Amino acid sequence: MNRPALNLSALDYRSSYPMARPPVFGRSMVATSQPLAAQAGLAMLAKGGNAVDAAIATAMALTVVEPSGCGLGSDAFAILWDGTQLHGLNASGRAPADWTTERFAGRSAMPERGWDAVTVPGAVSAWIALWRRFGTLPLATLAEPALRFAREGFPVSVQVSRLWANAAPLLGRQPGFAEAFLPNGRPLAAGEIFRNPDLAASLEAIVATEGEAFYRGALAERMVAHAKACGGAMRLDDLAAHRADFVDTLSQPYAGAVVHELPPNGQGIATLITLGILDALGVGAAPVDSLETTHLMIEATKLALADLDHYVADPDAMTIDPRSLLDPAYLAERAREVSASEARLPSFKGPKPGGTVYLSAADANGMMVSFIQSNYMGFGSGVVVPGTGISLQNRGTSFTLDPAHPNCVAPGKRPFHTIIPGFVMDGGGAPLMSFGVMGGPMQAQGHTQMVLRTLKYGQSPQAAADAPRWRVVQGRKVAVEPGLGAELIEGLAKLGHEIVVEPPEAVFAFGGAQLVLRGADGAYVGGSDSRKDGQAVAF
């Protein structure tokens, strides 16, 4: 008897078994949160492209195959080693010119969805800026995998289907969302084929004009017309004024290496502050998963997050030089506030959860790219410009309405950002690791945990990605994964931490990690987190 054709969406994708992945080795590598996107980047390396070519192709593909985390209307950041020098890129967008505090008068907080949450999207500008300066393959070649997925369709992956289902009841009434993402009136299940021909047409226009259509041409006009029809403030001048900025990184020596993060308006500085406090505390003698190490990491993180909440904003609006927060004397002073015997209560307001994609790409010539793009919360603002496939982020919700705070909303201002790429140089000034952890407020905390595990304790990238994680929520409240272990969880509670053990299905709250580590002989080892559908692939 012949078995009928199998409907992939009918399979049960839940698993009751522990899942472990071996690390991946290769001379070139791409690691990201979706296998099809990883393979898109690897295809560029096979064509003779470099790590930047691979990163751009991967990023483009992610807007198609992981729409929950990013889209053409996302923002982006990058850190890359070009073979001789480290570069940072801030492609986050700014507030529309009409975003005065008066526009939001009467509100207690910025809107989370709709056009009044949308700042100028910057991801497209990141692709173009990186390609013009470092790319080697034609832009049209880099877009080929994304265009194929959008036109011909692709089977939706497991974790993306879950995020899709979560977003549908929240965003179904946002302008353009149902038309784009709820075919037949519902979200796509795992294994079902999704096509997005409107996005393909927009991506073609972006490629043909090297981004001009998006910021000054036909696509910009369609975005602005839709904003106007929905009462939004975005105007052509707002889009035309956007630029992606190459910037210097901030850094912190740690465990014989140097950890690099981008400067504000992102939260990467919190990782550097935490590592500096941990160094001052002498953390590293006890085992990595011991009560002593975990407690001190949590306490140092709380102090760093308190600084982040109080000071960080658009650098033009900050009241201090960010580098002052990394002064060794200041870090030593902060370390003296940590108690080894109790959980303390620094002032801290927890940021909102988010949806993000991260990728790391490295080539045989030593170029390494750490790249992150995001629409912030799952599917961002929920706004999709009709007929274009352009789904827009909701980064404006990260502004505050407190006029005394440096992150208060204002025209042309960049909001505080959660998404951060990470990079490590070795003690001799050579590239060592490109890494990132997705997931809103988890990111700076996740960076700290990845760095501590790989640099201080010598764990492989895959082991660091697989290890159970914790997340400071607010005050003494700390969320942990069940895998942390009953003994450690009990010990943290006795020290005064308010522990919340989150169920396995809450994996998104702990992000997804991707790491690529370079060996002395130029080979790479990569790790990819199974909390999402991630994959590291080698060439």
Helices and strands as residue ranges (DSSP letters): G 8-10, E 24-26, E 29-32, H 35-46, H 51-65, E 75-81, E 86-90, G 101-104, G 115-117, H 123-134, H 139-152, E 154-155, H 158-171, H 177-181, G 183-185, E 193-194, H 197-209, H 212-215, H 218-229, H 236-240, E 245-247, E 250-254, E 257-261, H 268-281, H 291-311, G 322-326, H 328-335, E 355-362, E 368-376, E 384-385, E 390-391, G 395-398, E 422-425, E 431-437, H 442-451, I 452-456, H 461-466, E 470-474, E 477-480, G 482-484, H 486-494, E 498-501, G 504-510, E 513-518, E 524-528, E 535-538
